[in-house]
């Protein structure tokens, strides 16, 4: 198992920036992919971004492409999400997740084995 702890959420005005962190511990040598998902009130959890742990190739949802950057520091076992040009519709709880099974379904909820507790991001207009 991999344990995940998110941090970096908060309140920001529209157009502002935040950087989220996700620190991994445990079986980090088994990680194929790590991802970010978010869930707004009354909505389903949705894919935001993911990164291949070995190659650092990143993938993004269309809604955040060009505004968010996902990257990782393997030495620190930490993944980051740099969020710029934030919009009120980005308001949600952000979760990080780790896949230690296959690395094939990076945009799917069931493609991940471990989840963090979430961090709140609120963007005011």
C-alpha positions in Angstrom: 0.0 0.0 0.0 0.9 3.6 -0.5 -0.1 6.3 1.9 -0.8 9.8 0.5 -1.1 13.2 2.2 -2.2 16.3 0.3 -1.4 19.9 1.3 -1.5 23.4 -0.2 -5.1 24.0 -0.6 -6.7 27.3 0.4 -8.7 30.3 -0.6 -7.6 32.4 -3.6 -9.1 35.0 -5.9 -10.0 34.3 -9.5 -6.8 34.6 -11.6 -4.6 33.6 -8.7 -2.4 30.6 -8.2 -2.0 27.7 -5.8 0.4 24.8 -5.6 -0.8 21.5 -4.2 1.5 18.8 -2.9 1.0 15.1 -2.4 3.5 13.3 -0.3 3.7 9.5 -0.8 5.0 6.9 1.6 5.0 3.1 1.9 5.4 1.1 -1.3 6.4 4.0 -3.5 8.7 1.8 -5.5 5.6 0.2 -6.9 3.9 3.3 -8.2 3.2 3.5 -11.9 1.1 6.6 -12.1 -0.1 9.3 -9.7 -3.1 11.5 -10.3 -5.1 14.4 -9.2 -8.9 14.3 -9.1 -11.4 16.9 -7.7 -14.9 16.8 -6.4 -17.1 19.9 -6.3 -20.3 20.0 -4.1 -23.0 17.9 -5.6 -20.8 16.7 -8.4 -19.0 13.5 -9.2 -15.3 13.2 -8.6 -13.5 14.0 -11.9 -10.0 13.6 -13.4 -7.7 16.6 -13.3 -4.2 15.5 -14.1 -1.9 12.5 -13.9 1.8 11.8 -14.2 3.8 8.7 -15.1 6.1 8.1 -12.1 8.9 6.7 -14.3 8.8 9.0 -17.3 7.2 12.1 -15.8 4.9 12.4 -18.8 1.8 14.3 -17.6 -1.8 14.1 -18.8 -4.5 16.7 -18.3 -8.2 17.2 -18.4 -9.3 19.6 -21.1 -10.7 21.9 -18.5 -7.3 22.6 -16.9 -4.9 22.2 -19.9 -2.7 25.2 -20.2 -3.5 26.4 -16.7 -2.3 23.5 -14.5 1.0 21.7 -14.4 1.6 18.4 -12.8 5.1 17.4 -11.9 6.9 15.2 -9.5 10.1 14.9 -7.4 11.0 11.3 -7.2 13.7 11.9 -4.5 11.0 13.4 -2.2 8.3 10.9 -3.3 6.1 14.0 -3.9 3.8 15.0 -6.7 2.7 18.6 -7.2 -0.1 20.4 -9.0 0.7 24.0 -9.9 -2.6 25.8 -10.6 -2.5 29.1 -12.3 -5.3 31.4 -13.7 -7.7 29.8 -11.3 -11.4 30.1 -11.9 -14.4 29.9 -9.5 -15.3 26.6 -11.3 -12.0 25.1 -10.0 -13.5 25.2 -6.5 -13.5 21.7 -5.2 -11.8 19.2 -2.9 -8.7 18.0 -4.6 -7.5 14.4 -4.1 -4.3 12.7 -5.1 -4.2 9.0 -5.9 -1.6 6.4 -6.7 -1.7 3.4 -9.0 0.4 0.5 -8.1 -1.4 -2.0 -10.4 -1.0 -1.3 -14.0 -0.5 2.4 -15.0 -3.0 2.0 -17.8 -6.1 3.9 -16.7 -4.8 7.2 -15.5 -8.1 9.2 -16.0 -10.4 6.6 -14.3 -11.2 6.5 -10.6 -10.9 2.7 -10.6 -7.4 3.1 -12.1 -6.0 3.9 -8.7 -5.4 1.9 -5.5 -4.7 4.5 -2.9 -6.2 7.9 -2.1 -5.3 10.9 0.0 -7.8 12.6 2.4 -8.2 15.6 0.1 -7.5 19.3 0.4 -10.0 22.1 -0.2 -9.4 24.7 -2.9 -11.8 27.7 -3.0 -11.6 30.3 -5.8 -13.6 33.5 -5.2 -14.9 35.6 -8.0 
